[in-house]
Amino acid sequence: MNVAARLLTSLVARRYAWTVPLAGALLAGCASLDGATARLASLGGVITPYRMDILQGNVVVREQVQALQPGMTREQVQAILGTPLVASVFHANRWDYVFTLQRQGQPPQRRVVTVFFDGDRLARVQADELPTEEEFVASLAARRPAGQAPALEASEEQLRAFEAKGTSAPATPPSPEAAPDAAAASTARSYPPLEPR
């Protein structure tokens, strides 16, 4: 390699030598940014962002598993439990039903039901501890207690204070002579028919 080529390579290398340390610093900053954003998002635990409940998989309850009998066909099992979440080609004799529930402020729940077949017939069922249907529905309805709901009607004192401010003029009843005019005005309106004739 001649001197000119070496000099050119050296100049290019010096010119862009700062990019490698800068890229490393930026990547390190991104890694520490995750923890900082989590702390900022919750503002010290005072305000937390809303996180929706995440339900994934098949909900299988105790009554469904109790309805399974050895010797049932795959179609009968599928009619009771639904389509399996995992039906592997490598494990054709096994269906997996996996259910996960993630809620804000609670540990995630995970339940697995595995159904084993001998040929086309149900051989056995292996399952985690499953809730009954009533227990599962009750667990979905259970929420954190809400704060005190605001009053939806004003007390007599609040109404008097509101009228005293002069923000609402008391309603005056229409005079008896104006009543026929109002009735005539309301009957004089013409609206298009609701249905075609």
C-alpha positions, 0 to 999 in steps of 0.5 A: 500500500502506498503512502497516500493510501495509508494517509487517506485511511488514517485521516478517515479513521481519525475523522470517524473515531469518535462515533464508536464511543458516542454510540456506546454512550448512547446505548448505555444511556438507553439502558438506564433510561428504562428505569428512569422512565418507570420511576417518572411514570409512577411519580414515586408511586403517587400516580400510576398509569392505567394498565388494562387487564390482559387475558390470554388463552383458554379459560378452563374451569373446574366443571369443564375438567370434571366433565371429561371422561377417559375414552372421549374422542378429540372432538368431544374434548374440543367441544367441552374445552374449546380449541387448544392453545397449543397442538404441537405437531411434535406431540400429536398426543397432547393438547395444552390449554394455557390461560394467563391473566395480568392485572395492575397491582396483582401478581399474574395468574397462570393456569395450564391444563394438558390433555393426553390422548392415546390415539384418538381417545382421551387418556388422562388430564393434567391440570393446575388448581382450577377455580369453579366458574363462579369463583372465576367470574367473581375474581374478574368482578373484584376490583379495588375499592373506588373512592368516595363517589361525589354527591349527584344532587345539591343540598338545600343549602347549596341551592340557596347559595346558588340562587343567592349568587344571582347566577340563576334567575327564577323561572317565571310561569308564562302568562295565561294569554301567552299559553295559547300562542305557545300551543299554536306555535308547537302545533304549527311545526311540520315534520317529515314522515318517519316512514315513506308513504 
